[in-house]
Amino acid sequence: MSARILVVGILGLVLAVLWLMSMVDVLTNDSRYRNGTQLVWVLVLLLSGPVGAVLYQCLGPERPHIDDRPPPGRQARLDAITDPWSEARPS
């Protein structure tokens, strides 16, 4: 019985931290959102709690992908820009 309580407590703590991080991100982030606006996401987080936090992390602001651009001042290597559907593999 106590193991179940411990698991539920840890899960609740993780969801509470995720909700708090999402709320701080919404309130401090002025970036573009894929779905909705900042006000919409604040309302979603306030009204739906942890479920809203998971939705925000999945559907919220646009986040840059690591592989989108090379670092500033550097150019992408030509061999790194290949057609993934081509049959020829570089050797």
PyMOL commands that set and color helices and strands:
alter all, ss='L'
color gray80, all
select helices_A, chain A and resi 2-28+38-48+50-59+78-80
alter helices_A, ss='H'
color red, helices_A
deselect
rebuild
show_as cartoon
